[in-house]
């Protein structure tokens, strides 16, 4: 008898119960059947191809138990087997990667394989920015907790410069800085993923500034002062590459980094490696922050004026708002990313105004970055978030950052800035110039207050209390992606028929890395690459751009829309790219009356994401997607319909609470659901262990190396920020100020570091 693969062998050798006739070890049999089914399904997707033929051969041999140990088929199955415990998408991706790799390796010589390995040497990302390495930069690292004045000090220095760049994690932060600088007479441009506003008074560019989302940092621009906000995001498993690119590549004589103290060791190492001087500023919180004595015990009537209830889905925000208002008789303002800018600004001003009945705020966890709302107490609706498959604890650093928004300095009455002569390239209909009007807080606060933190439910109270007293692990590595030039050269080693998703995964697999860096996640990019694979006339450069686009992986029906956009680029002469002519866009829903049905909301959200993607692509393929004003107009209509619908919707909160209470009880018993095994203790792992490998790409935009990759996690399973608060959506116009609009007294102490050495220079005034 042939010696066969373990999967097939276990299928034959499974014991059969004498009474039922069923296998007593069905797990291996079911795994084998699942693998066969997946192989056959993938083969049917690409009939007549080498991949299809190979997939059918493997499935046939596996089904007939004719796979010899050590054979090519056995090697293929061994590579695939590790994905059997994951989801179907992970299994399909692994099968594709394994089989396409086998096909490609037959056509590639040993010399090419060795050349690939050399090109995949990503140990020296400092060398990707030779122009920046020629500079001697002074880096100021401002570290401390929330409400400590870090960003305030950095942006005061930016205001004094002639040229500069502000890079923030959210569109709303970029827009706030843009508004403030222009109100002070600076000539500032705004650049986000799908919006550009050019100050017409800065045509000579001799004394101008840029406020942008961090993905859009113009690393080729020489400036006097650069400010990179929330530098701890350099360790983010998906977006970390953008902070690394900005930090390593920005040509600023003076570079200010603002963030958490846990970034200091990593930044110190990287600054020393670059030969830049490092000045370390430590800050203390300006107002006390402590846990409240008790939770609200699930009773919204226990809310107090100035409370902010933090929830983690847009639907729950509206449901909580309705419940609060019906139970307390007071009004609740709401803030989340996809609200129209005018609505967002109005809601924030209502909450900050002490002389009305808007006593409460309900918001997403996006308030954890930058917003300066007059919050007295943060109330966590839950200490868990849904990641698309299960509830997981909110990471300690993120939870502490949200909590830190309580007890902020009160801001003085707001004043409107003078109108300016700004031309919007992304937020109006093109009928005339766009005038910005936003509120600019006074730089001098009127008073301070103690910030309180609590939870809505008692089951979350001890978890939040423990997190508030736990120090987060220091960051160990920074996220990176290789430049697009590396990817283009790498792709040239493969036959033209090789799927682009395999090329991405192959570079990921064989890359060499320095321990101080990790490759950011890759799953979304390979998924997009597979969607557009059938479009034959796309260049490698085009595919790189699409793989960096803001596409929601879990959006139903989105594949056809992405494919249509790719066909517009590949066949621009034959296929109309007018927003009204693209057949896959469900524009007909705009003519329908608002319906309280899940399908109606799903279609609205689908159209909204499609319009965001169209706008994003319109700045990268300017000669193809030319109906940007109409796309902006349609997007505003969709947002209005979504807001009206969500105001009427409700969340099934009782069922969620039941599930979370069961989970909390099991954790108290030290057991996991359904297993009886000891529950693993939560821990914060070093970045180089906790973060998966992957990568994104540079994208030439406006003559720079700036990039803006996919940034839209599913709204219901976002781990950190609500999807529409990233730099891909329309820029908000929120009235409240930022962390930097406080007036902290002084830095605790300051240290200079040059090539790894430190010396204290005393306390600044």
LUMKOL-279676 format. One line per 8 residues: number of its first residue (from 1); for each residue x, y, z of C-alpha. Coordinates in steps of 0.001 Angstrom, whole numbers. Layout:
// LUMKOL-279676
NUM = X/Y/Z ~ ...
END
This chain:
// LUMKOL-279676
1 = 0/0/0 ~ 1253/3511/-831 ~ 2434/5713/2007 ~ 17/8617/1778 ~ -530/12031/3251 ~ -1790/12200/6827 ~ -5055/13847/5753 ~ -5951/10958/3479
9 = -4550/8343/5853 ~ -6602/9586/8777 ~ -9669/9509/6555 ~ -9195/5787/5813 ~ -8134/4821/9307 ~ -10912/6587/11233 ~ -12663/4111/13529 ~ -16334/3396/12850
17 = -18805/3048/15720 ~ -20364/-466/15581 ~ -23914/774/16276 ~ -24136/4094/14401 ~ -21693/3317/11599 ~ -20266/6849/11960 ~ -16632/7767/12261 ~ -15394/8298/15807
25 = -12764/10715/14477 ~ -14693/12861/12009 ~ -12472/15939/12286 ~ -9788/14780/9846 ~ -12372/13430/7417 ~ -14256/16717/7405 ~ -11011/18647/6944 ~ -10189/16506/3925
33 = -13632/17006/2434 ~ -13400/20741/3045 ~ -10056/20889/1301 ~ -11355/18888/-1674 ~ -14391/21146/-1940 ~ -12233/24284/-1836 ~ -9883/22961/-4519 ~ -12790/22093/-6801
41 = -14490/25434/-6242 ~ -11337/27422/-7005 ~ -10708/25292/-10089 ~ -14182/26175/-11383 ~ -13477/29897/-11000 ~ -10650/29823/-13581 ~ -11476/27058/-16104 ~ -8843/26201/-18676
49 = -5915/27634/-16732 ~ -2846/25909/-15324 ~ -4122/26677/-11861 ~ -7469/25022/-12579 ~ -5780/21904/-13939 ~ -3434/21597/-10962 ~ -6235/22198/-8441 ~ -8345/19439/-10019
57 = -5383/17045/-9991 ~ -4724/17650/-6293 ~ -8420/17281/-5419 ~ -8705/14081/-7458 ~ -5646/12464/-5895 ~ -6708/13498/-2422 ~ -10173/12075/-2959 ~ -8702/8787/-4202
65 = -6114/8590/-1399 ~ -3268/8504/-3929 ~ -888/11137/-2603 ~ 2551/9761/-1793 ~ 4504/11196/1070 ~ 7346/13319/-289 ~ 5672/13863/-3661 ~ 4902/17283/-5127
73 = 1238/16882/-4205 ~ 2189/15993/-646 ~ 4347/19116/-411 ~ 1462/21226/-1679 ~ -933/19773/880 ~ 1570/20253/3674 ~ 1717/23965/2826 ~ -2066/24261/2718
81 = -2842/22242/5844 ~ -1878/25034/8224 ~ -4852/27091/7029 ~ -7487/24426/7717 ~ -8152/25830/11179 ~ -8880/29312/9828 ~ -11777/30742/7891 ~ -12672/29884/4326
89 = -11076/33028/2957 ~ -7751/32212/4617 ~ -7890/28663/3274 ~ -8642/29814/-268 ~ -5822/32362/-130 ~ -3357/29715/1015 ~ -4444/27280/-1696 ~ -4033/29952/-4367
97 = -644/30986/-3047 ~ 632/27418/-2830 ~ -539/26280/-6257 ~ 435/29478/-8066 ~ 3848/29262/-6415 ~ 4278/25741/-7740 ~ 3358/26890/-11260 ~ 5633/29939/-11138
105 = 8617/28053/-9729 ~ 8578/25677/-12697 ~ 9129/28649/-15012 ~ 11644/30591/-12934 ~ 15298/29650/-12817 ~ 17456/29505/-9714 ~ 19156/32774/-10666 ~ 15819/34594/-10669
113 = 14948/33152/-7268 ~ 18230/34443/-5857 ~ 17597/37862/-7410 ~ 14164/37916/-5805 ~ 15692/37311/-2405 ~ 18107/40206/-2898 ~ 15300/42530/-3937 ~ 13237/41439/-930
121 = 15964/42572/1459 ~ 14036/45200/3434 ~ 16422/45490/6358 ~ 17419/49068/5588 ~ 14308/51250/5116 ~ 16386/54296/6095 ~ 17993/54062/2665 ~ 14634/54498/913
129 = 14886/58240/1567 ~ 18405/59295/495 ~ 17464/62967/235 ~ 16316/62994/3849 ~ 19415/61122/5005 ~ 21514/63938/3562 ~ 19948/66290/6132 ~ 20860/66721/9763
137 = 17420/66887/11352 ~ 16571/67841/14906 ~ 13786/65611/16189 ~ 11641/66743/19114 ~ 9719/63872/20711 ~ 6820/65135/22845 ~ 5552/62295/25066 ~ 2967/62117/27800
145 = -623/61113/28543 ~ -3665/62675/26967 ~ -4475/66240/28013 ~ -834/67073/28681 ~ -216/69674/25970 ~ 2065/67627/23707 ~ 542/68690/20409 ~ 1/72230/21661
153 = 3748/72805/22003 ~ 4528/71193/18656 ~ 1980/73238/16736 ~ 3000/76484/18394 ~ 6400/75872/16841 ~ 4775/75129/13470 ~ 2898/78426/13625 ~ 6216/80257/13958
161 = 7728/78658/10839 ~ 7574/79900/7266 ~ 7048/76460/5737 ~ 5781/73305/7385 ~ 3686/70151/7371 ~ 1168/68811/9871 ~ 352/65098/9569 ~ -2513/63724/11635
169 = -4216/60349/11966 ~ -7710/61651/11158 ~ -9230/63876/8518 ~ -10868/65990/11178 ~ -7513/66769/12813 ~ -5947/67683/9486 ~ -8900/69943/8752 ~ -8727/71634/12167
177 = -5059/72525/11726 ~ -5732/73682/8159 ~ -8534/75955/9382 ~ -6499/77370/12269 ~ -3401/78133/10213 ~ -5373/79894/7493 ~ -7287/81892/10119 ~ -3917/83095/11443
185 = -2897/84341/8005 ~ -807/81329/7051 ~ -1083/79961/3503 ~ -2069/76388/4187 ~ -3234/73620/1849 ~ -5312/70614/2859 ~ -4557/67143/1454 ~ -6418/63983/2444
193 = -7092/60758/603 ~ -10128/61996/-1284 ~ -9994/65776/-809 ~ -7617/68580/-1771 ~ -8015/72248/-935 ~ -5409/74541/-2410 ~ -4830/78022/-1017 ~ -4747/80226/-4096
201 = -2678/82835/-2295 ~ 224/80362/-2041 ~ 904/79997/-5744 ~ 4610/80690/-5378 ~ 4948/78045/-2604 ~ 7759/80051/-988 ~ 5928/80385/2327 ~ 3162/77824/2489
209 = 2109/74927/4667 ~ 330/71618/4259 ~ -2085/69977/6656 ~ -2686/66363/5716 ~ -3519/62893/6879 ~ -353/60997/7659 ~ -706/58746/4600 ~ -460/61830/2382
217 = 2757/63319/3773 ~ 4797/64860/920 ~ 8157/63345/1772 ~ 9863/65101/-1138 ~ 8927/68593/79 ~ 11571/70523/1993 ~ 10082/72372/4999 ~ 11273/74177/8084
225 = 9042/72374/10608 ~ 7131/69125/10464 ~ 4649/67796/13035 ~ 3603/64131/13126 ~ 752/63503/15538 ~ -6/60265/17445 ~ 3417/58770/16717 ~ 2531/55610/18686
233 = 541/54606/15589 ~ 3905/53694/14076 ~ 3305/50296/15666 ~ -189/49842/14224 ~ -437/46474/12403 ~ -2137/48014/9359 ~ -1373/51744/9281 ~ 2043/51780/10947
241 = 3833/52082/7599 ~ 2443/55627/7136 ~ 3976/56911/10384 ~ 7257/55199/9533 ~ 7259/56775/6077 ~ 6576/60224/7516 ~ 9149/59852/10295 ~ 11905/58406/8136
249 = 11219/60424/5004 ~ 9930/63910/5833 ~ 12487/66567/4852 ~ 12008/68840/7830 ~ 14861/70697/9431 ~ 12935/70413/12686 ~ 10616/67444/13165 ~ 8158/67222/16068
257 = 6629/63871/17063 ~ 3714/63749/19504 ~ 2495/60626/21256 ~ 2694/58159/24095 ~ 5770/57590/26251 ~ 5961/53941/25180 ~ 7322/55102/21810 ~ 10473/56690/23282
265 = 12816/53642/23199 ~ 12008/52837/19572 ~ 12239/56460/18399 ~ 15555/56827/20227 ~ 16987/53821/18381 ~ 15745/54958/14981 ~ 16937/58541/15482 ~ 20387/57286/16414
273 = 20460/55054/13332 ~ 19633/58071/11139 ~ 22212/60272/12846 ~ 19531/62819/13788 ~ 19590/64773/17025 ~ 16776/63856/19404 ~ 15270/66185/22003 ~ 12949/64385/24395
281 = 10132/66353/26077 ~ 8161/64737/28908 ~ 4735/66077/29898 ~ 2430/65468/32818 ~ -1330/65491/32568 ~ -2759/68983/33161 ~ -5818/67812/35075 ~ -6385/64777/37330
289 = -7927/61601/35916 ~ -9378/58837/38068 ~ -11941/56055/38110 ~ -15378/56934/39400 ~ -16583/55126/42507 ~ -18997/52848/40669 ~ -20489/51959/37310 ~ -23901/53113/36108
297 = -25137/49544/36647 ~ -26805/49617/33250 ~ -29087/52516/34165 ~ -28888/55471/31781 ~ -30722/57590/34367 ~ -27427/57687/36298 ~ -25809/59784/33576 ~ -24702/63286/34600
305 = -24353/66496/32643 ~ -21068/66478/30732 ~ -20934/62675/30353 ~ -19705/61093/27120 ~ -20984/57588/26473 ~ -18533/55786/24177 ~ -19986/53067/21932 ~ -18459/51078/19110
313 = -20961/51051/16283 ~ -22906/53732/14503 ~ -26185/51905/15053 ~ -25659/51670/18796 ~ -24898/55377/18974 ~ -28330/56256/17602 ~ -30062/53654/19755 ~ -28333/54944/22895
321 = -29180/58530/22002 ~ -32865/57645/21720 ~ -32807/55675/24981 ~ -31027/58462/26865 ~ -33444/61111/25696 ~ -36518/59017/26464 ~ -35287/58045/29951 ~ -33741/61326/31123
329 = -35751/63983/29328 ~ -32465/65643/28302 ~ -30869/65861/24873 ~ -27803/63910/23722 ~ -25438/65096/21003 ~ -23770/62534/18757 ~ -20443/62521/16933 ~ -19105/59886/14569
337 = -17099/59870/11396 ~ -19688/59580/8653 ~ -21881/62434/9893 ~ -21878/65362/7452 ~ -19423/68102/8481 ~ -22143/70646/9269 ~ -23987/68147/11480 ~ -20787/67219/13281
345 = -19918/70848/13996 ~ -23422/71620/15199 ~ -23583/68581/17501 ~ -20208/69390/19073 ~ -21151/73009/19753 ~ -24431/71897/21321 ~ -22590/69631/23754 ~ -19956/72232/24641
353 = -22563/74937/25282 ~ -23394/74852/29028 ~ -26573/76862/28562 ~ -28770/74387/26708 ~ -30357/70985/27332 ~ -27721/68933/25489 ~ -26284/67434/28646 ~ -24747/64295/27117
361 = -22570/63176/24232 ~ -22684/59774/22546 ~ -19631/59162/20364 ~ -17424/56536/18811 ~ -13973/55676/20110 ~ -12534/58031/17486 ~ -12680/60792/20127 ~ -9589/59113/21578
369 = -7460/61044/19111 ~ -7225/64787/19326 ~ -10693/66199/19896 ~ -10980/68706/22742 ~ -14586/68340/23866 ~ -15711/69564/27273 ~ -16186/66049/28692 ~ -16397/65609/32460
377 = -16764/61829/32544 ~ -16129/59044/30031 ~ -18603/56175/30271 ~ -17676/53037/28351 ~ -20732/51308/26926 ~ -18601/48167/26880 ~ -14977/47186/27369 ~ -15240/44839/24379
385 = -15396/45372/20650 ~ -16689/43024/17994 ~ -13960/42122/15497 ~ -16215/40489/12937 ~ -16119/37059/14560 ~ -16194/37547/18328 ~ -15998/40102/21110 ~ -12455/41032/22096
393 = -11185/43328/24884 ~ -10316/46870/23887 ~ -6505/47169/23823 ~ -5174/48867/26947 ~ -3418/51773/25163 ~ -6549/52572/23175 ~ -8808/52342/26219 ~ -6552/54687/28211
401 = -6409/57156/25357 ~ -10206/57333/25166 ~ -10492/57646/28951 ~ -7978/60485/28909 ~ -10442/62722/27096 ~ -12311/63285/30359 ~ -11566/66322/32515 ~ -10003/68456/29847
409 = -9351/72171/30179 ~ -12533/74114/29583 ~ -12257/76189/26446 ~ -13199/79837/26291 ~ -16048/81005/24038 ~ -15380/80264/20402 ~ -14790/82898/17769 ~ -15169/82637/14031
417 = -12102/83185/11841 ~ -12145/85518/8895 ~ -13196/84083/5573 ~ -10434/83127/3199 ~ -9874/82627/-482 ~ -9571/78878/-469 ~ -10416/76751/-3449 ~ -11813/73348/-2574
425 = -10968/70565/-4966 ~ -12982/67937/-3197 ~ -15774/69255/-1021 ~ -18005/71373/-3199 ~ -19863/70985/-6450 ~ -17463/73060/-8451 ~ -19864/76012/-8797 ~ -17660/78440/-6956
433 = -14956/78898/-4343 ~ -15343/77206/-988 ~ -15229/79416/2075 ~ -14154/77772/5305 ~ -15887/78776/8514 ~ -14936/77079/11752 ~ -14585/77974/15379 ~ -11183/78775/16796
441 = -10939/78359/20579 ~ -8996/80734/22726 ~ -5512/79536/23566 ~ -6093/80267/27252 ~ -8447/77904/29091 ~ -10692/79237/31814 ~ -10501/76346/34282 ~ -9567/72736/34836
449 = -11592/69812/36167 ~ -11071/66295/37426 ~ -11680/63705/34731 ~ -13707/60660/35698 ~ -13944/57273/34023 ~ -16554/54592/34520 ~ -18611/51997/32660 ~ -22255/51568/31840
457 = -22296/47945/33009 ~ -20819/46616/36244 ~ -19221/43659/34437 ~ -16865/46065/32627 ~ -15904/48181/35647 ~ -13103/46022/37058 ~ -11600/45470/33593 ~ -11459/49205/32860
465 = -10156/49939/36370 ~ -7341/47438/35907 ~ -6477/48813/32482 ~ -6279/52359/33846 ~ -3606/51210/36293 ~ -1650/49119/33798 ~ 1313/50445/31862 ~ 1325/49489/28198
473 = 4313/47595/26853 ~ 6840/49740/24959 ~ 6745/49599/21195 ~ 9380/47245/19841 ~ 9101/47754/16076 ~ 7771/50115/13406 ~ 5543/49066/10543 ~ 6849/49383/6992
481 = 5986/48634/3372 ~ 8531/48526/581 ~ 8513/51313/-2022 ~ 6428/50705/-5124 ~ 9633/50693/-7178 ~ 10745/47562/-5319 ~ 7412/45873/-5991 ~ 7529/46716/-9710
489 = 11024/45241/-10031 ~ 10016/42200/-7996 ~ 6995/41546/-10229 ~ 9225/41581/-13309 ~ 10781/38243/-12236 ~ 7493/36379/-12674 ~ 5702/35175/-15824 ~ 3009/37595/-17075
497 = 272/35128/-16133 ~ 1276/35099/-12458 ~ -1529/36571/-10303 ~ -575/39810/-8642 ~ -1825/38512/-5282 ~ 782/35746/-5430 ~ 3522/38292/-6152 ~ 2463/40289/-3091
505 = 2439/37232/-870 ~ 5739/35976/-2240 ~ 7495/39255/-1440 ~ 5935/39111/2005 ~ 7173/35554/2534 ~ 10810/35970/1561 ~ 11431/39491/2869 ~ 14366/40049/5203
513 = 13705/42506/8025 ~ 15594/44311/10747 ~ 14145/43483/14211 ~ 13155/47119/14607 ~ 10637/46814/11758 ~ 7696/44631/10811 ~ 5701/44323/7601 ~ 2148/45575/7888
521 = -858/43374/7221 ~ -1445/42116/3693 ~ -4870/40446/3603 ~ -6889/43327/2167 ~ -4379/43919/-615 ~ -4371/40308/-1806 ~ -8171/40315/-1736 ~ -8310/43419/-3950
529 = -5632/41985/-6239 ~ -7751/38884/-6810 ~ -10840/40999/-7601 ~ -9120/42928/-10388 ~ -7031/39995/-11662 ~ -9389/39325/-14646 ~ -8728/42838/-16025 ~ -5929/42084/-18479
537 = -4850/45569/-19536 ~ -3941/46905/-16093 ~ -265/47645/-15575 ~ 1581/46611/-12434 ~ 1575/50267/-11378 ~ -2215/50396/-11806 ~ -2637/47280/-9706 ~ -477/48755/-6952
545 = -2735/51808/-6824 ~ -5904/49720/-6623 ~ -4430/47512/-3915 ~ -3784/50659/-1878 ~ -7360/51908/-2253 ~ -9978/52234/527 ~ -12036/49116/-90 ~ -14091/47558/2708
553 = -13331/43838/2645 ~ -16616/42820/4231 ~ -18795/45011/2025 ~ -21308/42753/237 ~ -21500/43253/-3498 ~ -18430/45470/-3624 ~ -16405/43169/-5846 ~ -18364/44101/-8960
561 = -17929/47822/-8267 ~ -14166/47543/-7788 ~ -13955/45483/-10971 ~ -15924/48140/-12888 ~ -13559/50887/-11726 ~ -10556/48794/-12788 ~ -12127/48282/-16233 ~ -12569/52052/-16532
569 = -8814/52473/-16058 ~ -7803/49613/-18353 ~ -10233/50508/-21146 ~ -10700/54232/-20697 ~ -11416/54766/-24401 ~ -14128/52124/-24633 ~ -15692/52249/-21140 ~ -17349/55381/-19741
577 = -16089/56423/-16311 ~ -18835/58978/-15760 ~ -20206/58339/-12269 ~ -23734/58120/-13709 ~ -22755/55568/-16375 ~ -21106/52913/-14194 ~ -23716/50102/-14200 ~ -22659/48403/-10958
585 = -23358/51469/-8792 ~ -26794/51109/-7119 ~ -27758/54729/-7832 ~ -31412/53810/-8170 ~ -31667/53617/-4386 ~ -31444/57416/-4249 ~ -34883/57626/-5889 ~ -36469/55312/-3310
593 = -38215/56363/-137 ~ -36369/55593/3108 ~ -37241/52044/4141 ~ -36700/50561/7599 ~ -35110/47453/6159 ~ -31634/46049/6626 ~ -31197/45595/2875 ~ -31895/49263/2253
601 = -29221/50354/4711 ~ -26735/47839/3284 ~ -27221/49255/-213 ~ -26808/52829/1022 ~ -23568/51934/2785 ~ -22379/50093/-303 ~ -23023/53121/-2486 ~ -21348/55407/48
609 = -18158/53327/46 ~ -18229/53191/-3746 ~ -18435/56985/-3978 ~ -15533/57344/-1529 ~ -13504/54993/-3692 ~ -14429/56937/-6839 ~ -13227/60182/-5245 ~ -10031/58513/-4056
617 = -9319/57174/-7534 ~ -10160/60527/-9142 ~ -7003/62008/-7619 ~ -4826/59168/-8878 ~ -6349/58679/-12339 ~ -7248/62285/-13084 ~ -7816/61683/-16784 ~ -10183/58763/-16164
625 = -12499/59619/-13271 ~ -13492/63150/-14246 ~ -16950/63585/-12671 ~ -15732/64336/-9156 ~ -18235/67172/-8424 ~ -21171/64861/-9211 ~ -19667/62121/-7012 ~ -19392/64609/-4130
633 = -23007/65648/-4615 ~ -24232/62049/-4655 ~ -22164/61237/-1571 ~ -23828/64063/363 ~ -27271/62732/-595 ~ -26319/59223/552 ~ -25009/60516/3891 ~ -28241/62428/4462
641 = -30310/59309/3795 ~ -28115/57173/6068 ~ -28406/59683/8895 ~ -32190/59858/8597 ~ -32446/56092/8520 ~ -30174/55564/11523 ~ -32153/58062/13553 ~ -35085/55677/13257
649 = -33164/52488/13754 ~ -32456/50677/16993 ~ -29868/48204/18209 ~ -30655/44865/19791 ~ -28820/45848/22969 ~ -30478/43268/25230 ~ -29135/40341/23223 ~ -25633/41817/23171
657 = -25666/42371/26950 ~ -26748/38795/27521 ~ -23812/37481/25482 ~ -21301/39749/27201 ~ -22593/38879/30667 ~ -22171/35190/29876 ~ -18640/35879/28681 ~ -17841/37864/31832
665 = -19139/35087/34087 ~ -17073/32477/32284 ~ -13973/34640/32592 ~ -14564/34913/36328 ~ -14613/31113/36454 ~ -11409/30990/34396 ~ -13080/29140/31552 ~ -13652/29823/27896
673 = -16988/29280/26244 ~ -17743/25664/25449 ~ -14303/24276/26222 ~ -13798/24243/29977 ~ -10178/25164/29395 ~ -8311/27746/31398 ~ -8841/31180/29850 ~ -5640/32813/28593
681 = -4580/35902/30509 ~ -4674/39117/28481 ~ -1247/40482/27673 ~ 355/43089/25495 ~ 2920/41493/23257 ~ 5907/43235/21741 ~ 5129/44582/18313 ~ 7502/42250/16522
689 = 5653/39257/18012 ~ 2066/40474/18085 ~ 1883/41990/14627 ~ 1494/39852/11537 ~ 3621/40397/8518 ~ 2363/42132/5390 ~ 2999/45282/3411 ~ 1580/48209/1500
697 = 3054/50425/-1132 ~ 4219/53925/-1914 ~ 2060/55819/-4353 ~ 3284/58742/-6384 ~ 798/61549/-5834 ~ 1285/65136/-6867 ~ 4996/64687/-7379 ~ 5616/63109/-3976
705 = 6034/59650/-2532 ~ 2882/60023/-455 ~ 493/57119/-152 ~ -3001/56428/1066 ~ -3817/52730/1288 ~ -6950/50927/2264 ~ -8107/52381/5552 ~ -11668/51227/5923
713 = -12255/48457/8434 ~ -15805/47194/8709 ~ -17867/49555/10851 ~ -19112/46835/13157 ~ -15701/45230/13669 ~ -13263/48134/13665 ~ -10579/47546/16284 ~ -9501/51119/16800
721 = -11183/53897/14838 ~ -14495/54197/13144 ~ -14036/53663/9423 ~ -15045/57116/8198 ~ -12702/58948/10556 ~ -9687/57873/8519 ~ -8173/60077/5843 ~ -10306/58690/3035
729 = -13629/60412/3555 ~ -14774/64020/3199 ~ -13056/66386/5598 ~ -15178/67206/8653 ~ -15727/70680/9962 ~ -15847/70191/13704 ~ -15933/73270/15910 ~ -14163/72112/19097
737 = -10425/72577/19230 ~ -7622/70092/19575 ~ -5214/68955/22229 ~ -2889/71727/21048 ~ -5401/74476/21794 ~ -4639/74298/25496 ~ -1984/76376/27169 ~ 77/74032/29355
745 = 2488/75639/31757 ~ 5731/73849/31029 ~ 7496/70701/30016 ~ 8576/68587/32979 ~ 12088/68153/31646 ~ 13949/67915/28398 ~ 16695/65640/27130 ~ 18889/65841/24090
753 = 19996/62718/22301 ~ 22586/62679/19545 ~ 23503/59363/17957 ~ 22313/57482/21000 ~ 23691/59676/23786 ~ 21603/61594/26315 ~ 22101/64579/28555 ~ 19646/66567/30626
761 = 19456/70271/29872 ~ 17067/71340/32592 ~ 13541/72662/32738 ~ 12290/75089/30086 ~ 10196/78015/31089
END
